[in-house]
Amino acid sequence: MNYTKEEFAKRDDEMMNEIDYLRKLIDSAENQDNRTIDGTWYPVSHTWREVAKIALNLADEEEWMTRCENKLEVKKDESTQKNNQTNYSCTQCNRNK
């Protein structure tokens, strides 16, 4: 899996769009609005099923985002540790001179 800042930002934008769509669907379902999609009529129960599917997909995406954040933090920490080790050893060298 590709854990990059760019992939994280892309998925974050997609999630925000899905959340906005989910809010609209919930509002529609709470108002008991039937939906017509491509000329086909769907009852409110269809909207609630769609809400459930989107919510589950968002939960999966949130898990990915958490894993990604953790991996990016580990990479950042490893990079910081390497820099600190380098600085420490340079400091040691300067003290020994």
N, C-alpha and C positions, 0 to 999 in steps of 0.2 A: 504494500500500500504506500502511496506517495504522501508523506507527511511534510509538506512545504507550506510556507506562509501564504504563497499564492493560492494553493489548493484550499487552505483553510479559509481565506478571504472569499474565494469563489463559493464554497459551500455555505459560508455564513450569509452571503447575499441571497443564495437560493432559499435558505431556511427562512430568512426574513420575508421573502415573497410568499412562501408557503404559509407562514403564520398569518400574514395579512389575508390571504385567500381563506384560510381556516376561520378566521374571525367573521368574514362575510358569510361563509356557509353556516356557521353557528347562529348568526343573527337571523338568517333566512329560515333555518329550521325552527328556531325558537318562536318565530312569527307564524309558524305552520304554513309557510309558503311552499306550494308545489312548484316543481321546476320543469321547464321545457328545454330540452337539449336537442338540437338538430331536429326540431319538429316532433320529438317524442316526449310525452308527458311522464313525469316521474313523481311518485308520492314523497312526502316528507321523510319517510323511513329510508328512502334511497339517499337523501342528503345526510342523514345521521350515519349511515354506513360509510359514506365518503368522508365524513368528519373523523370517524374512527380510524379509517385507513391512513388518512393524512397524519393523525396524531401518532399512530404507531411508526410511520415513516420518520416523523420528526424525532421521536424517541431514539430510533436507530441512528439518526444523524447526530443527535446530541451525544450519544455514546462515542461516535467517531470523533467528534470535536474534542471531547474530553481526552481521548487517547492521543489525538494529535497535539493538543496543548501540552500534555505530559511529555510526549516525545520531544517537542520543540524546547521545552524547559530543560530536559535532560541534555540535549545537545548544547543549549546555552550554558548550562552548568559545567559541562565537560570542557567547553571552550574557555570559560572563566577559570576553571581549575588549571588548565594547561598554561594560561597566561600567568596565573598566580605562581605556579611552579617555576615557570621561566623567570619571573621577576625575583622570586625567592632565591633561586640558584644564582642569578646575577648578583643579588645582594650578598650572598655568601662569598662569591668570587671577589667582590670588592672589599669585603671585610678581611679576607685572607691576604690581600695584597699589601 
